[in-house]
Amino acid sequence: MLGPVHRGGPACLGGQGNLIMIFQNVHAMTDCLDVCKFATFSESLDGFAAQFAAITGKPCTADDLFKAASAFTIWSVTTTT
């Protein structure tokens, strides 16, 4: 045995909780852009941001998309309960 495994709670943003938060936000972003979520395995967030900017004509970065997806995730969780 290598030692005890630390498992964070659902509010933990480190380790597994952080990874879950990232995937949740990325999938929210792909849903909003109407893109297959499996495209994220081959396309970077920078690529999605460049496509969004090309379509809308508004400058956009990967960080902008990630923040918008995070806000959407928080909004959808608070409005469905």
GIHUNOR-V791095 format. One line per field, one symbol per residue. ss: DSSP state (@ for helix, = for strand, . for the rest). phi: phi as a letter, one per 30 degrees, with the letter a starting at -180 (. if undefined). psi: psi as a letter, one per 30 degrees, with the letter a starting at -180 (. if undefined). Layout:
BEGIN
ss: ???
phi: ???
psi: ???
END
This chain:
BEGIN
ss: ...............@@@@@@@@@@@@@@@@@....@@@@@...@@@@@@@@@@@@.....@@@@@@@@@@@@@@@@@@..
phi: .dkdcdcdddcdcciddddddddddddddddddhcddddddccdddddddddddddicdacdddddddddddddddddccc
psi: kflkkkkllffkglbeeeeeeeeeeeeeeeeefhkkffffffkleeeeeeeeeeefgkkkleeeeeeeeeeeeeeeefff.
END
